[in-house]
Amino acid sequence: MTRPGTGPAWTSDELMEVNAARALAGAGTCFVGIGLPSTAANLARRTANPGLVLVYESGAIGARPGRLPLSIGDGELADTADAVVSVPELFNYWLQPGRIDVGFLGAAQLDRHANINTTLVRTAPGRPD
């Protein structure tokens, strides 16, 4: 909504979060990144899809944080999860076989083929990490 002479009453980030949350209305499980993806997934769980199971890269499955986590290692995720598994188990048992419906991750590092690296951020080739 706008008033004459003012900008929108929401930010572009908020608009993306709301639209992303709406896109999760039919999902069963979501692999969640921190930041905008986490905000969108938690908004979806609280509005459009209360049964949405949030799975964080740290191994927190079914997390229901009462506040937005600061990182994938935020204790709030483990404290509110149905289960916490090791990262290798999460990737080998949950992600690789396709047990996750959708992933919402931030673009911390994308390669030239649009592959996302969710576990390690490096500097450009030839530069020290």
All heavy atoms as an XYZ file, in Angstrom:
938
protein
N       0.841     -1.166      0.000
C       0.000      0.000      0.000
C       0.889      1.232      0.000
O       1.904      1.263      0.665
C      -0.907     -0.004      1.215
C      -1.719     -1.268      1.357
S      -2.822     -1.196      2.750
C      -4.203     -0.406      2.006
N       0.473      2.214     -0.700
C       1.244      3.450     -0.725
C       0.344      4.627     -0.419
O      -0.859      4.598     -0.660
C       1.912      3.679     -2.098
O       0.889      3.752     -3.085
C       2.882      2.572     -2.427
N       0.948      5.631      0.150
C       0.269      6.902      0.361
C       0.868      7.885     -0.627
O       2.046      7.767     -0.980
C       0.485      7.379      1.786
C      -0.291      6.525      2.798
C      -0.020      6.998      4.188
N       1.342      6.552      4.504
C       2.038      6.939      5.554
N       1.534      7.792      6.412
N       3.248      6.495      5.781
N       0.101      8.839     -1.066
C       0.650      9.826     -2.003
C       1.941     10.440     -1.463
O       2.016     10.826     -0.303
C      -0.461     10.871     -2.120
C      -1.714     10.128     -1.764
C      -1.299      9.097     -0.747
N       2.960     10.446     -2.306
C       4.230     11.046     -1.929
C       5.136     10.144     -1.119
O       6.190     10.559     -0.682
N       4.726      8.895     -0.892
C       5.566      7.960     -0.138
C       5.795      6.709     -0.965
O       5.109      6.443     -1.941
C       4.913      7.559      1.196
O       3.726      6.802      0.918
C       4.583      8.764      2.044
N       6.752      5.929     -0.551
C       7.023      4.652     -1.207
C       6.122      3.569     -0.658
O       5.228      3.828      0.157
N       6.321      2.346     -1.081
C       5.505      1.248     -0.574
C       5.678      1.071      0.936
O       6.698      1.450      1.494
C       6.016      0.015     -1.322
C       7.165      0.455     -2.140
C       7.315      1.920     -2.032
N       4.690      0.480      1.553
C       4.722      0.246      2.995
C       5.512     -1.015      3.335
O       5.559     -1.418      4.481
C       3.297      0.138      3.533
N       6.146     -1.655      2.351
C       6.930     -2.856      2.573
C       8.226     -2.737      1.781
O       8.336     -1.983      0.837
C       6.149     -4.106      2.136
C       5.699     -3.995      0.712
C       6.422     -4.289     -0.415
C       4.444     -3.526      0.239
N       5.702     -4.028     -1.545
C       4.473     -3.558     -1.180
C       3.287     -3.063      0.870
C       3.395     -3.162     -1.954
C       2.225     -2.672      0.076
C       2.284     -2.727     -1.310
N       9.201     -3.536      2.194
C      10.480     -3.544      1.487
C      10.461     -4.648      0.426
O       9.605     -5.536      0.451
C      11.642     -3.821      2.453
O      11.518     -5.158      2.957
C      11.655     -2.810      3.604
N      11.426     -4.609     -0.473
C      11.509     -5.665     -1.484
C      11.795     -7.016     -0.830
O      11.285     -8.049     -1.278
C      12.568     -5.331     -2.544
O      13.833     -5.162     -1.950
N      12.593     -7.039      0.248
C      12.846     -8.289      0.965
C      11.551     -8.856      1.550
O      11.287    -10.059      1.474
C      13.858     -8.087      2.088
C      15.291     -7.972      1.588
O      15.526     -8.148      0.370
O      16.178     -7.696      2.424
N      10.739     -7.989      2.149
C       9.470     -8.445      2.724
C       8.547     -8.988      1.639
O       7.866    -10.000      1.842
C       8.794     -7.307      3.480
C       9.520     -6.918      4.752
C       9.030     -5.608      5.350
O       8.460     -4.771      4.633
O       9.247     -5.422      6.570
N       8.521     -8.349      0.506
C       7.695     -8.811     -0.605
C       8.158    -10.184     -1.080
O       7.341    -11.081     -1.319
C       7.733     -7.799     -1.748
C       6.797     -8.041     -2.918
C       5.342     -8.065     -2.467
C       7.001     -6.965     -3.970
N       9.481    -10.383     -1.184
C      10.013    -11.699     -1.574
C       9.668    -12.759     -0.537
O       9.299    -13.884     -0.883
C      11.531    -11.635     -1.755
C      11.963    -10.965     -3.026
S      13.736    -11.137     -3.365
C      14.454    -10.244     -2.008
N       9.776    -12.426      0.737
C       9.487    -13.378      1.802
C       8.030    -13.824      1.768
O       7.733    -15.024      1.887
C       9.831    -12.777      3.164
C      11.313    -12.587      3.377
C      11.653    -11.609      4.481
O      10.758    -10.881      4.974
O      12.826    -11.569      4.861
N       7.125    -12.898      1.595
C       5.694    -13.237      1.554
C       5.385    -14.102      0.335
O       4.691    -15.108      0.441
C       4.831    -11.958      1.570
C       3.378    -12.272      1.231
C       4.926    -11.278      2.926
N       5.912    -13.736     -0.826
C       5.664    -14.535     -2.021
C       6.297    -15.914     -1.924
O       5.716    -16.913     -2.362
C       6.139    -13.793     -3.276
C       5.151    -12.726     -3.680
O       3.984    -12.997     -3.870
N       5.616    -11.502     -3.785
N       7.474    -16.003     -1.340
C       8.124    -17.297     -1.146
C       7.317    -18.151     -0.175
O       7.152    -19.358     -0.383
C       9.544    -17.100     -0.640
N       6.800    -17.549      0.879
C       5.969    -18.285      1.838
C       4.726    -18.836      1.153
O       4.337    -19.986      1.375
C       5.583    -17.387      3.009
N       4.117    -18.047      0.302
C       2.933    -18.519     -0.439
C       3.284    -19.679     -1.358
O       2.480    -20.596     -1.553
C       2.340    -17.373     -1.241
C       1.671    -16.324     -0.381
C       1.188    -15.155     -1.215
N       0.542    -14.153     -0.379
C       0.344    -12.907     -0.742
N       0.718    -12.473     -1.933
N      -0.241    -12.067      0.084
N       4.488    -19.653     -1.934
C       4.918    -20.729     -2.830
C       5.096    -22.045     -2.083
O       5.070    -23.115     -2.690
C       6.213    -20.340     -3.532
N       5.263    -21.995     -0.769
C       5.439    -23.203      0.042
C       4.120    -23.781      0.542
O       4.119    -24.743      1.301
C       6.350    -22.899      1.240
C       7.813    -22.653      0.893
C       8.573    -22.165      2.125
C       8.446    -23.911      0.339
N       3.009    -23.237      0.112
C       1.699    -23.676      0.610
C       1.458    -25.165      0.431
O       0.852    -25.801      1.276
C       0.589    -22.877     -0.061
N       1.943    -25.765     -0.642
C       1.687    -27.186     -0.889
C       2.837    -28.114     -0.567
O       2.741    -29.328     -0.774
N       3.943    -27.591     -0.041
C       5.121    -28.422      0.237
C       4.953    -29.194      1.533
O       4.279    -28.753      2.455
C       6.366    -27.541      0.309
N       5.599    -30.353      1.607
C       5.601    -31.142      2.833
C       6.847    -30.901      3.656
O       6.788    -30.787      4.878
N       8.006    -30.849      2.971
C       9.277    -30.627      3.644
C      10.061    -29.557      2.897
O      10.012    -29.470      1.677
C      10.129    -31.910      3.688
O      10.259    -32.423      2.363
C       9.515    -32.961      4.591
N      10.806    -28.762      3.653
C      11.589    -27.679      3.052
C      12.970    -27.644      3.680
O      13.104    -27.561      4.904
C      10.883    -26.343      3.258
S      11.747    -24.938      2.526
N      14.009    -27.717      2.850
C      15.395    -27.540      3.270
C      15.629    -26.045      3.332
O      15.522    -25.350      2.326
C      16.322    -28.218      2.263
C      17.753    -28.309      2.699
C      18.096    -28.975      3.860
C      18.752    -27.759      1.925
C      19.425    -29.083      4.258
C      20.079    -27.866      2.303
C      20.418    -28.523      3.468
N      15.932    -25.523      4.513
C      15.883    -24.091      4.763
C      17.265    -23.493      4.975
O      18.067    -24.023      5.741
C      15.030    -23.801      6.026
C      14.868    -22.325      6.251
C      13.682    -24.479      5.926
N      17.495    -22.369      4.317
C      18.693    -21.570      4.537
C      18.392    -20.442      5.506
O      17.246    -20.176      5.851
N      19.429    -19.774      5.926
C      19.301    -18.682      6.892
C      19.040    -17.369      6.160
O      19.392    -17.197      5.008
C      20.583    -18.602      7.752
C      20.699    -19.864      8.611
C      20.602    -17.362      8.638
C      19.542    -20.117      9.550
N      18.409    -16.438      6.836
C      18.109    -15.134      6.254
C      16.731    -15.137      5.626
O      15.769    -15.650      6.217
N      16.623    -14.577      4.425
C      15.327    -14.507      3.746
C      14.670    -15.879      3.604
O      13.456    -16.004      3.827
C      15.468    -13.854      2.379
C      15.937    -12.394      2.353
C      16.072    -11.906      0.913
C      15.009    -11.509      3.116
N      15.420    -16.942      3.243
C      14.773    -18.252      3.138
C      14.154    -18.723      4.455
O      13.055    -19.273      4.478
C      15.906    -19.179      2.697
C      16.872    -18.285      1.994
C      16.816    -16.989      2.763
N      14.850    -18.501      5.558
C      14.324    -18.918      6.862
C      13.086    -18.113      7.231
O      12.101    -18.662      7.744
C      15.401    -18.749      7.935
O      14.929    -19.181      9.185
N      13.125    -16.818      6.965
C      11.957    -15.986      7.246
C      10.757    -16.462      6.440
O       9.654    -16.613      6.977
C      12.261    -14.505      6.925
O      13.398    -14.098      7.680
C      11.076    -13.619      7.264
N      10.967    -16.736      5.150
C       9.877    -17.196      4.287
C       9.333    -18.548      4.742
O       8.115    -18.740      4.817
C      10.355    -17.280      2.844
N      10.217    -19.486      5.053
C       9.775    -20.825      5.450
C       9.025    -20.785      6.783
O       8.003    -21.459      6.952
C      10.970    -21.766      5.533
N       9.514    -19.998      7.728
C       8.821    -19.887      9.010
C       7.493    -19.158      8.872
O       6.519    -19.516      9.538
C       9.730    -19.217     10.046
C      10.695    -20.206     10.641
O      10.331    -20.997     11.494
N      11.931    -20.190     10.150
N       7.427    -18.166      7.984
C       6.155    -17.492      7.716
C       5.167    -18.481      7.098
O       3.992    -18.516      7.479
C       6.378    -16.294      6.796
C       5.127    -15.506      6.397
C       4.423    -14.926      7.620
C       5.506    -14.401      5.409
N       5.633    -19.295      6.171
C       4.761    -20.300      5.551
C       4.225    -21.267      6.599
O       3.035    -21.600      6.604
C       5.520    -21.072      4.471
N       5.093    -21.706      7.506
C       4.685    -22.658      8.548
C       3.659    -22.033      9.484
O       2.773    -22.707     10.009
C       5.913    -23.125      9.335
C       5.634    -24.275     10.281
C       6.889    -24.721     11.011
N       7.549    -23.662     11.727
C       7.131    -23.160     12.893
N       6.059    -23.619     13.476
N       7.802    -22.185     13.491
N       3.723    -20.739      9.668
C       2.788    -20.057     10.582
C       1.517    -19.568      9.894
O       0.591    -19.148     10.573
C       3.487    -18.898     11.263
C       4.553    -19.381     12.216
C       5.212    -18.254     12.933
N       6.257    -18.788     13.795
C       6.876    -18.079     14.703
N       6.552    -16.817     14.886
N       7.812    -18.616     15.432
N       1.486    -19.615      8.561
C       0.313    -19.093      7.858
C      -0.222    -20.090      6.838
O      -1.164    -20.814      7.116
C       0.629    -17.748      7.163
O       1.718    -17.931      6.252
C       0.974    -16.661      8.160
N       0.373    -20.143      5.678
C      -0.144    -20.907      4.544
C       0.014    -22.420      4.673
O      -0.718    -23.165      4.026
C       0.543    -20.444      3.245
N       0.948    -22.891      5.517
C       1.229    -24.313      5.575
C       1.704    -24.716      6.979
O       2.882    -24.980      7.193
C       2.293    -24.661      4.523
C       2.502    -26.144      4.352
O       2.042    -26.942      5.155
N       3.222    -26.508      3.310
N       0.786    -24.810      7.948
C       1.179    -25.137      9.319
C       1.853    -26.500      9.476
O       2.587    -26.713     10.433
C      -0.147    -25.106     10.094
C      -1.084    -24.324      9.247
C      -0.640    -24.505      7.831
N       1.639    -27.409      8.532
C       2.245    -28.732      8.614
C       3.613    -28.834      7.961
O       4.220    -29.908      7.943
N       4.128    -27.754      7.439
C       5.418    -27.753      6.753
C       6.527    -28.171      7.710
O       6.662    -27.631      8.801
C       5.714    -26.361      6.189
C       7.013    -26.198      5.407
C       7.007    -27.053      4.148
C       7.222    -24.726      5.057
N       7.318    -29.150      7.292
C       8.445    -29.626      8.092
C       9.700    -28.902      7.621
O      10.094    -29.024      6.460
C       8.625    -31.157      7.956
C       9.853    -31.628      8.717
C       7.366    -31.885      8.433
N      10.309    -28.146      8.531
C      11.517    -27.395      8.208
C      12.739    -28.240      8.540
O      12.845    -28.796      9.634
C      11.565    -26.090      9.001
C      10.362    -25.160      8.849
C      10.579    -23.874      9.638
C      10.078    -24.859      7.394
N      13.642    -28.336      7.579
C      14.873    -29.108      7.734
C      16.038    -28.152      7.490
O      16.163    -27.590      6.408
C      14.926    -30.287      6.738
C      16.209    -31.064      6.905
C      13.707    -31.189      6.908
N      16.879    -27.989      8.512
C      18.022    -27.091      8.394
C      19.291    -27.892      8.146
O      19.425    -29.025      8.600
C      18.170    -26.251      9.664
C      17.162    -25.127      9.753
C      15.879    -25.345     10.245
C      17.486    -23.844      9.331
C      14.952    -24.315     10.319
C      16.567    -22.804      9.403
C      15.305    -23.051      9.900
O      14.389    -22.035      9.965
N      20.238    -27.289      7.444
C      21.485    -27.940      7.060
C      22.260    -28.481      8.257
O      23.015    -29.439      8.137
C      22.348    -26.939      6.287
C      23.611    -27.520      5.727
C      24.421    -26.494      4.966
O      24.076    -25.293      4.962
O      25.431    -26.899      4.367
N      22.070    -27.911      9.415
C      22.769    -28.364     10.620
C      22.277    -29.725     11.097
O      22.879    -30.321     11.984
C      22.584    -27.344     11.738
O      21.200    -27.165     12.007
N      21.175    -30.219     10.522
C      20.639    -31.517     10.922
C      19.365    -31.429     11.733
O      18.824    -32.448     12.165
N      18.864    -30.240     11.970
C      17.616    -30.050     12.712
C      16.439    -30.357     11.791
O      16.230    -29.681     10.790
C      17.518    -28.631     13.244
N      15.696    -31.399     12.120
C      14.552    -31.821     11.313
C      13.278    -31.527     12.095
O      13.135    -31.928     13.245
C      14.636    -33.328     10.979
C      15.907    -33.589     10.163
C      13.394    -33.801     10.246
C      16.192    -35.056      9.934
N      12.347    -30.846     11.453
C      11.092    -30.489     12.108
C      11.243    -29.351     13.093
O      10.467    -29.244     14.046
N      12.215    -28.474     12.858
C      12.437    -27.337     13.764
C      11.246    -26.384     13.727
O      10.655    -26.146     12.681
C      13.714    -26.602     13.375
N      10.898    -25.865     14.898
C       9.817    -24.893     15.037
C      10.325    -23.721     15.877
O       9.875    -23.525     17.007
C       8.620    -25.528     15.719
C       7.936    -26.592     14.903
C       6.781    -27.211     15.712
N       6.456    -28.518     15.223
C       7.078    -29.647     15.538
N       8.093    -29.634     16.371
N       6.701    -30.801     15.033
N      11.267    -22.956     15.331
C      11.850    -21.882     16.154
C      10.815    -20.831     16.539
O       9.950    -20.476     15.747
C      12.939    -21.293     15.255
C      12.545    -21.673     13.868
C      11.802    -22.980     13.977
N      10.913    -20.359     17.772
C      10.033    -19.304     18.244
C      10.493    -17.922     17.808
O       9.762    -16.959     17.908
N      11.719    -17.845     17.340
C      12.299    -16.629     16.777
C      13.142    -17.053     15.590
O      13.494    -18.226     15.468
C      13.147    -15.887     17.803
C      14.304    -16.729     18.309
C      15.297    -15.927     19.134
N      16.297    -16.787     19.723
C      17.311    -17.352     19.081
N      17.464    -17.159     17.788
N      18.173    -18.111     19.704
N      13.450    -16.115     14.718
C      14.254    -16.463     13.554
C      15.673    -16.800     14.000
O      16.288    -16.045     14.752
C      14.267    -15.321     12.545
C      12.931    -15.077     11.859
C      13.013    -13.844     10.969
C      12.508    -16.296     11.055
N      16.210    -17.941     13.549
C      17.565    -18.321     13.938
C      18.602    -17.405     13.298
O      18.412    -16.903     12.191
C      17.696    -19.752     13.414
C      16.678    -19.868     12.339
C      15.562    -18.933     12.692
N      19.708    -17.201     14.007
C      20.776    -16.343     13.518
C      21.696    -17.075     12.544
O      22.359    -16.458     11.727
C      21.586    -15.801     14.694
C      20.795    -14.959     15.692
C      21.654    -14.602     16.895
C      20.262    -13.707     15.013
N      21.762    -18.401     12.672
C      22.601    -19.220     11.804
C      22.053    -20.643     11.839
O      21.169    -20.948     12.640
C      24.057    -19.214     12.287
O      24.167    -19.972     13.491
N      22.610    -21.520     10.987
C      22.143    -22.912     11.024
C      22.576    -23.599     12.309
O      22.029    -24.631     12.670
C      22.608    -23.731      9.802
C      24.128    -23.787      9.726
C      21.975    -23.229      8.539
C      24.647    -24.835      8.773
N      23.538    -23.014     13.021
C      23.996    -23.573     14.284
C      23.307    -22.984     15.500
O      23.690    -23.281     16.626
N      22.283    -22.178     15.305
C      21.556    -21.558     16.417
C      20.896    -22.654     17.255
O      20.186    -23.511     16.723
C      20.505    -20.588     15.864
C      19.917    -19.678     16.925
O      19.671    -20.144     18.057
O      19.668    -18.500     16.607
N      21.121    -22.624     18.549
C      20.564    -23.634     19.450
C      19.054    -23.707     19.427
O      18.472    -24.749     19.743
N      18.389    -22.626     19.040
C      16.923    -22.597     18.927
C      16.432    -23.683     17.978
O      15.371    -24.264     18.186
C      16.478    -21.212     18.442
C      15.001    -21.064     18.232
C      14.208    -20.874     19.514
O      14.803    -20.843     20.608
O      12.970    -20.748     19.422
N      17.208    -23.988     16.943
C      16.799    -25.010     15.978
C      16.820    -26.398     16.609
O      15.860    -27.155     16.496
C      17.690    -24.967     14.737
C      17.609    -23.676     13.939
C      18.610    -23.687     12.799
C      16.190    -23.450     13.430
N      17.903    -26.727     17.296
C      17.998    -28.036     17.948
C      16.982    -28.161     19.078
O      16.367    -29.215     19.259
C      19.409    -28.263     18.480
N      16.789    -27.080     19.820
C      15.856    -27.109     20.946
C      14.418    -27.350     20.515
O      13.621    -27.892     21.283
C      15.914    -25.788     21.732
C      17.206    -25.618     22.511
O      17.952    -26.609     22.675
O      17.483    -24.476     22.948
N      14.056    -26.935     19.306
C      12.663    -27.047     18.859
C      12.455    -28.115     17.788
O      11.355    -28.249     17.261
C      12.176    -25.693     18.312
O      12.953    -25.334     17.163
C      12.265    -24.597     19.365
N      13.497    -28.888     17.467
C      13.414    -29.887     16.401
C      12.800    -31.198     16.894
O      12.909    -31.548     18.068
C      14.806    -30.161     15.834
N      12.179    -31.911     15.952
C      11.702    -33.264     16.253
C      12.882    -34.216     16.390
O      12.848    -35.163     17.165
C      10.786    -33.776     15.137
C       9.480    -33.003     15.070
O       9.009    -32.514     16.118
O       8.927    -32.893     13.960
N      13.927    -33.967     15.591
C      15.136    -34.789     15.623
C      16.308    -33.951     15.145
O      16.140    -33.016     14.378
C      14.979    -36.005     14.714
N      17.489    -34.317     15.627
C      18.727    -33.699     15.150
C      19.632    -34.837     14.707
O      19.912    -35.752     15.484
C      19.409    -32.850     16.242
C      20.716    -32.266     15.715
C      18.485    -31.747     16.725
N      20.022    -34.795     13.449
C      20.882    -35.837     12.886
C      22.193    -35.209     12.444
O      22.311    -33.983     12.326
C      20.192    -36.554     11.699
C      18.889    -37.207     12.151
C      19.932    -35.599     10.547
N      23.175    -36.049     12.176
C      24.462    -35.535     11.714
C      24.324    -34.977     10.299
O      23.411    -35.345      9.552
C      25.512    -36.652     11.728
O      25.221    -37.606     10.719
N      25.230    -34.091      9.935
C      25.203    -33.509      8.601
C      25.357    -34.594      7.527
O      24.599    -34.602      6.553
C      26.256    -32.387      8.462
C      26.367    -31.905      7.022
C      25.900    -31.228      9.386
N      26.290    -35.558      7.677
C      26.359    -36.620      6.659
C      25.044    -37.401      6.529
O      24.620    -37.724      5.421
C      27.492    -37.525      7.145
C      28.367    -36.624      7.953
C      27.417    -35.663      8.632
N      24.386    -37.681      7.655
C      23.102    -38.387      7.581
C      22.059    -37.534      6.867
O      21.285    -38.040      6.043
C      22.588    -38.763      8.967
C      21.253    -39.502      8.901
C      20.709    -39.916     10.254
O      21.468    -40.002     11.222
O      19.483    -40.177     10.310
N      22.036    -36.254      7.157
C      21.076    -35.366      6.515
C      21.258    -35.395      4.998
O      20.291    -35.551      4.248
C      21.229    -33.938      7.034
C      20.279    -32.911      6.434
C      18.842    -33.218      6.837
C      20.657    -31.528      6.855
N      22.496    -35.269      4.556
C      22.742    -35.243      3.115
C      22.562    -36.620      2.479
O      21.964    -36.736      1.415
C      24.139    -34.688      2.824
C      24.193    -33.190      2.877
C      24.325    -32.518      4.079
C      24.078    -32.443      1.718
C      24.354    -31.135      4.135
C      24.104    -31.056      1.752
C      24.243    -30.406      2.965
N      23.055    -37.677      3.122
C      22.996    -39.019      2.535
C      21.618    -39.670      2.601
O      21.231    -40.395      1.694
C      24.016    -39.945      3.201
C      25.436    -39.555      2.902
O      25.727    -39.006      1.843
N      26.333    -39.817      3.831
N      20.880    -39.453      3.683
C      19.585    -40.120      3.846
C      18.409    -39.248      3.442
O      17.427    -39.739      2.915
C      19.407    -40.583      5.302
C      18.099    -41.299      5.512
C      17.934    -42.613      5.083
C      17.019    -40.667      6.109
C      16.724    -43.269      5.247
C      15.804    -41.315      6.282
C      15.669    -42.619      5.849
O      14.472    -43.268      6.003
N      18.492    -37.946      3.696
C      17.349    -37.071      3.430
C      17.431    -36.375      2.081
O      16.478    -36.386      1.305
C      17.204    -36.034      4.553
C      16.823    -36.677      5.847
C      17.666    -37.122      6.830
C      15.511    -37.018      6.273
N      16.948    -37.701      7.849
C      15.620    -37.651      7.535
C      14.242    -36.839      5.724
C      14.517    -38.100      8.238
C      13.137    -37.281      6.432
C      13.287    -37.902      7.672
N      18.545    -35.726      1.791
C      18.631    -34.927      0.562
C      18.891    -35.755     -0.689
O      18.162    -35.628     -1.675
C      19.714    -33.854      0.707
C      19.341    -32.693      1.608
C      20.538    -31.797      1.862
C      18.209    -31.891      1.009
N      19.934    -36.564     -0.690
C      20.306    -37.301     -1.899
C      19.183    -38.194     -2.437
O      18.957    -38.230     -3.638
C      21.575    -38.131     -1.655
C      22.810    -37.294     -1.440
C      23.178    -36.458     -2.665
O      22.953    -36.862     -3.793
N      23.732    -35.291     -2.424
N      18.449    -38.909     -1.579
C      17.361    -39.752     -2.106
C      16.078    -38.990     -2.447
O      15.094    -39.578     -2.870
C      17.080    -40.747     -0.980
C      18.092    -40.531      0.067
C      18.730    -39.216     -0.180
N      16.044    -37.687     -2.244
C      14.873    -36.901     -2.621
C      13.756    -36.876     -1.596
O      12.591    -36.733     -1.959
N      14.084    -36.968     -0.312
C      13.058    -36.934      0.735
C      12.645    -35.515      1.123
O      11.820    -35.331      2.001
C      13.548    -37.696      1.960
C      13.656    -39.182      1.721
C      14.031    -39.936      2.991
N      13.882    -41.355      2.788
C      14.858    -42.166      2.400
N      16.063    -41.679      2.172
N      14.637    -43.446      2.239
N      13.227    -34.520      0.478
C      12.899    -33.126      0.730
C      12.167    -32.599     -0.509
O      12.633    -32.770     -1.628
C      14.166    -32.279      0.985
C      15.011    -32.871      2.109
C      13.809    -30.825      1.247
C      14.400    -32.819      3.480
N      11.019    -31.958     -0.309
C      10.223    -31.462     -1.442
C      10.843    -30.251     -2.125
O      10.853    -30.149     -3.350
C       8.807    -31.075     -0.976
C       8.013    -32.268     -0.506
O       8.198    -33.367     -1.055
O       7.204    -32.094      0.425
N      11.312    -29.293     -1.331
C      11.804    -28.034     -1.898
C      12.909    -27.488     -1.005
O      12.911    -27.733      0.197
C      10.644    -27.014     -2.045
C      10.069    -26.619     -0.715
C      11.063    -25.801     -2.836
N      13.831    -26.774     -1.607
C      14.890    -26.124     -0.848
C      14.831    -24.622     -1.055
O      14.663    -24.158     -2.192
N      14.919    -23.878      0.023
C      14.998    -22.419     -0.042
C      16.318    -22.022      0.599
O      16.453    -22.046      1.817
C      13.841    -21.782      0.738
C      12.619    -21.515     -0.080
C      12.292    -22.269     -1.182
C      11.784    -20.470      0.269
C      11.164    -22.005     -1.930
C      10.640    -20.203     -0.471
C      10.337    -20.971     -1.571
N      17.307    -21.710     -0.230
C      18.630    -21.367      0.269
C      19.045    -20.011     -0.259
O      18.632    -19.609     -1.349
C      19.656    -22.425     -0.166
C      19.360    -23.852      0.273
C      20.337    -24.814     -0.367
C      19.417    -23.966      1.788
N      19.882    -19.331      0.489
C      20.433    -18.064      0.031
C      21.584    -18.328     -0.931
O      22.110    -19.432     -1.024
N      21.964    -17.318     -1.643
C      23.021    -17.456     -2.647
C      24.368    -17.059     -2.065
O      25.030    -16.148     -2.552
C      22.685    -16.620     -3.869
N      24.814    -17.761     -1.020
C      26.099    -17.448     -0.405
C      27.224    -17.641     -1.410
O      28.158    -16.859     -1.481
C      26.330    -18.333      0.814
N      27.139    -18.700     -2.197
C      28.134    -18.922     -3.232
C      27.492    -19.714     -4.361
O      27.028    -20.824     -4.164
C      29.339    -19.687     -2.689
C      30.412    -19.906     -3.744
C      31.597    -20.692     -3.227
O      31.581    -21.225     -2.139
N      32.623    -20.760     -4.032
N      27.471    -19.120     -5.529
C      26.986    -19.787     -6.729
C      28.136    -19.888     -7.711
O      28.906    -18.945     -7.869
C      25.854    -18.997     -7.388
C      24.578    -18.834     -6.591
C      23.623    -17.901     -7.320
C      23.920    -20.167     -6.340
N      28.236    -21.030     -8.399
C      29.260    -21.115     -9.424
C      28.695    -20.675    -10.766
O      27.517    -20.309    -10.868
C      29.883    -22.516     -9.475
C      28.942    -23.596     -9.989
O      27.893    -23.274    -10.595
O      29.266    -24.782     -9.807
N      29.504    -20.710    -11.804
C      29.065    -20.203    -13.106
C      27.967    -21.048    -13.733
O      27.346    -20.648    -14.703
C      30.256    -20.089    -14.049
C      30.901    -21.422    -14.351
C      32.123    -21.238    -15.183
N      32.770    -22.536    -15.318
C      33.680    -22.811    -16.190
N      34.090    -21.867    -17.019
N      34.206    -23.995    -16.238
N      27.694    -22.237    -13.167
C      26.634    -23.110    -13.669
C      25.384    -23.026    -12.806
O      24.469    -23.826    -12.955
C      27.127    -24.563    -13.728
C      28.385    -24.731    -14.515
N      28.432    -24.588    -15.876
C      29.650    -24.994    -14.113
C      29.677    -24.766    -16.296
N      30.432    -25.009    -15.239
N      25.355    -22.093    -11.869
C      24.244    -21.866    -10.943
C      24.107    -22.972     -9.903
O      23.064    -23.138     -9.305
C      22.927    -21.657    -11.676
N      25.171    -23.733     -9.672
C      25.191    -24.690     -8.567
C      25.449    -23.907     -7.286
O      26.278    -22.996     -7.261
C      26.301    -25.731     -8.757
C      26.076    -26.575     -9.973
O      25.003    -27.126    -10.164
N      27.083    -26.668    -10.822
N      24.752    -24.279     -6.225
C      24.922    -23.576     -4.956
C      25.783    -24.411     -4.021
O      25.652    -25.628     -3.947
C      23.558    -23.247     -4.311
C      23.739    -22.336     -3.120
C      22.809    -24.508     -3.919
C      22.437    -21.737     -2.613
N      26.692    -23.761     -3.351
C      27.530    -24.405     -2.355
C      26.955    -24.028     -0.999
O      27.021    -22.869     -0.596
C      28.979    -23.920     -2.493
C      29.887    -24.567     -1.467
O      29.435    -25.240     -0.552
N      31.170    -24.347     -1.610
N      26.420    -24.991     -0.278
C      25.757    -24.679      0.984
C      26.640    -24.895      2.197
O      26.211    -24.640      3.305
C      24.491    -25.544      1.152
O      24.885    -26.911      1.252
C      23.531    -25.337      0.014
N      27.860    -25.400      2.008
C      28.652    -25.752      3.176
C      29.959    -25.006      3.319
O      30.545    -25.000      4.382
C      28.968    -27.264      3.165
O      29.647    -27.580      1.944
C      27.705    -28.085      3.280
N      30.455    -24.358      2.260
C      31.746    -23.701      2.340
C      31.780    -22.522      1.395
O      31.429    -22.662      0.223
C      32.869    -24.691      1.962
C      34.287    -24.150      1.932
C      34.742    -23.768      3.341
C      35.217    -25.189      1.339
N      32.183    -21.388      1.884
C      32.321    -20.219      1.024
C      33.806    -19.973      0.832
O      34.563    -19.873      1.788
C      31.648    -18.976      1.655
C      31.913    -17.748      0.799
C      30.161    -19.220      1.810
N      34.223    -19.920     -0.427
C      35.633    -19.699     -0.758
C      35.772    -18.406     -1.538
O      34.863    -17.935     -2.157
C      36.164    -20.851     -1.602
C      36.213    -22.149     -0.861
C      36.866    -23.188     -1.712
N      36.911    -24.426     -0.935
C      37.584    -25.463     -1.293
N      38.274    -25.466     -2.407
N      37.597    -26.548     -0.551
N      37.000    -17.919     -1.536
C      37.302    -16.752     -2.343
C      37.547    -17.201     -3.784
O      37.526    -18.390     -4.088
C      38.540    -16.016     -1.807
O      39.635    -16.924     -1.798
C      38.282    -15.497     -0.407
N      37.819    -16.274     -4.652
C      38.073    -16.591     -6.057
C      39.285    -17.518     -6.161
O      40.179    -17.497     -5.323
C      38.316    -15.311     -6.835
N      39.337    -18.354     -7.238
C      40.478    -19.250     -7.429
C      41.794    -18.479     -7.403
O      41.892    -17.364     -7.922
C      40.229    -19.865     -8.813
C      38.755    -19.723     -9.032
C      38.352    -18.476     -8.299
N      42.810    -19.061     -6.769
C      44.108    -18.426     -6.696
C      44.267    -17.493     -5.510
O      45.354    -17.005     -5.233
N      43.180    -17.232     -4.817
C      43.247    -16.374     -3.626
C      43.101    -17.238     -2.384
O      42.359    -18.221     -2.382
C      42.131    -15.338     -3.644
C      42.290    -14.326     -4.735
C      41.303    -13.221     -4.501
N      41.623    -12.090     -5.338
C      40.735    -11.244     -5.773
N      39.473    -11.392     -5.438
N      41.093    -10.227     -6.510
N      43.766    -16.865     -1.321
C      43.606    -17.663     -0.088
C      42.207    -17.529      0.485
O      41.567    -16.505      0.322
C      44.646    -17.067      0.864
C      44.922    -15.705      0.315
C      44.669    -15.759     -1.165
N      41.741    -18.588      1.132
C      40.404    -18.571      1.766
C      40.411    -17.705      2.988
O      41.348    -17.440      3.622
C      39.968    -19.989      2.148
C      39.635    -20.825      0.922
O      39.446    -20.242     -0.152
O      39.580    -22.059      1.061
